[in-house]
Amino acid sequence: MMRHVLTSTVLLALFGIAGAGSVAVVHELTKERIAANIRATMLKSLNDVLPPSEYDNDILSDTIEVWDANLTPGAPTTIYRARKDGQPVAAIFDINAPGGYGGSIHLLVGIRADGRLSGVRVVEHHETPGLGDAIEAGKSDWILQFRGLSLDNPPEAQWKVKRDGGQFDQFTGATITPRAVVKAVRNALRYYREHRDEIFTAPATPSAAEQEAESHE
């Protein structure tokens, strides 16, 4: 009887150890998958703004954070730096722009080394479906018009929606949303013009996306 009890106890202990080990392995594998998915999602978004053929560095790691209320009020803005053969190619600003109808608008603004826009994409927003959501590339081509523009083309004074005397179209029944996007892109261009050299020479710091990925490793 005693031997049977001891055997059962040992078996239960072994099953417990094996079960705990399996849970730990699954947990580690899940963390690795989550981290990989975070990086893959961010990289795809960056590549929508700047084609991957144009840079050869690890853009997810080559980042800095800057504080500027005109970019992201009350929080740092991550800037991803693209290089090829060690030379600056572009800076991609990860901005949470204020002023949207439904709150802040999460944008990626790509600016080439010469100050021209490589592209702009909306990552996340809370704008009205059927109206303000036309800022999404999948809903209209409005966001595509920024490619190739700069503070010289059009002139800086024209970086407004037409209703405010500028160049950019607003949406029927939705002026607030495009106004916020145009202003955010203009502010990113201004920041780049004023801080270009330090953007590319400052020591790299982990981005928020990279920190989140690392927290799952």
N, C-alpha and C positions, 0 to 999 in steps of 0.2 A: 504493500500500500504506500509506504513512505517513498519507495523507489518510483512508483507511478506518479506521485505528486511532484517529486523532484524533476522527473522527466518532463512532465507537463509544464512546470515552471520554466525550465530551461528552454523548451520549445517556444513558449510564449515570449520569453525574453529575446530569443533569436528572431522571431517574427517581428517583434517591436523594433529591434535594431535595423532589420532589413527594411521595414516600412519607413522608418525615419530616414534611412539612407536614400530610399527611392524618392521620398518627398523632397529631400535636399537636392538631389540630382535634377528633378523636374523643375524645381525653383530656379536653379542656376541656369538651366537651358532656357526657361521662360524669360529670365532677366536678359540673357544674351540676345534672344529674339527681339525683345522690346527695344533694347538699345540699338540693334541693327535697323529695326523699322523706323525709329526716330531719325537716325542718320540718313537713311534712304529717302524718307519723305522730305527732309530738309534739302538734301542734295538735288532731288527732282525739282523742287521749287526754285532753287538757285539756278539750275540749268534752264528753266523756263525763261529766266531773265538774261542769262549769259550762256551761250552755247559752250558745252564742255570742251569742244575742240579749240577754244580760244585761250585756255589756261592749262597749266600742267602741275600746279601745286595742290596741296591738300587744303582746299578752300574751307573745309569745315573746321580746321584747326588754325588757319591763318586769319584770326579775328582780333578785333579790339572792341572795347566798349567805351562809349562817349556819353557824357551827360549834356543835354541841350534841350531846354523846354520847348524849343520850336520844332524839335523832332519827335520826342516822346516825353510829354510832361510827367515829371515825378518818377521817371525810371530811366535806366540806361538804354541806349540804342546800340545794338550790335552791328558792326560793319565787317562784312566778309571781304577779304582782299584776294583778288585773282591776279596771278602772275604767270608769265611764260618766260622760260630761260632766265628766271630771276628778276625780270623787269615788270613793273606795274602794268596791268592790263585794265582792271576795273575795280571799283569798290561797290559793293552791294549793301545798301542800308536796309536793315530790318526794323521797320518803324511801326509803332502803334499811334496812328495819327488821330488827334481829337477832332471834334466838329462834325462827325457823321450824324445823320438823322437818328440812328439807333445806337449811337455810342461811338467808341473809337473804331478805326478801320486799320487792320493789320496789313501792311504793305511791304513788298520788296521793291526797292528802287535801285536799279543798276546804273552806275555812271562810269563811263569809260575814262581812261587816263586823260584824254583830251577834253573832258567835260561834257561830252555828249551822252545822252541816255542810251543804254543798251536795251532797256526794257523796263516795264513796270508791271507788277502783278499783285492782285489782291489775294492774300492768304486766308483771311477770315474777316467777316463783317456781320452786322446785325441790321442791315438795311431792309427796307420794305420789299418783299417779293413782287416782281412785276414792275417795279419803279426803280428804286435805288440799287437793286441787285444787278443792274445793267453794267456796273463797274467790273463784273466778273468777265474774264476772257471767254468763258463758256456761254455767256448770255448775249454778248454783243462784242463788236470790235472796237468799242470806244477806248478801252485801256491800251490798245495797240498803237494809238496815234502818237504816243510819247516817244517811241523809238526814234533815235537820231536827233531829237530836239536838245536844246541847251538854253542857257540864260541869254545867249545872243540870238537864238533862233527858236521861238520869237523873242523880241526884246523883253527884258525882265518885266517891264510895265504891263505887258500883255499876258502875263501868267495869271490869268483870272478866267472865270467863265464869261461868256458873252453878256449875260445879264449884268455883270459887274464891270463891263467895259473891256473885257479881255478877248482872247482868241478862241477859247475852248467851249465847245457845245455843252449845254446842260441837258438834262432829260426832261421830257414833257411831264410836268407834275412833280419833278424831283430836282431841285436846284442845289439843295444842301449837300447831298452826297458827292456829286462831282466837284463842287466847290471845295470840299474838304480834301479830296484827292489831289486836285490841282495845287492847292496850297501846300500840301505835304511834299509833293514832288519838287515844287519850287524851293521849299525850305531845305530839302536834301541837296539840291544843286547849289544853293547858297553856301551851305556848310562845306560842301566839297571844295568849292572855289576858294574859301577862306582857309581851309585846313588841309589841302591836298598833300603837301609834303609830309606832315606829321601822320596823316592817315596811313601812309605806306611805310613809314620808318619806325613807328611806335612798336614796342615789344608786343608780341601776341598774348592775348588773354583768352581763356575758354569762353565760348559763347554760351548763352542760356540753353540752347538746344544741345550743345555738347555736354554741358553739365548735367542736363536731364538724362542724356544717354548714359553717361558715366555712373549716375546714381543707380542705374539698373544693372550695372556690371558686377 
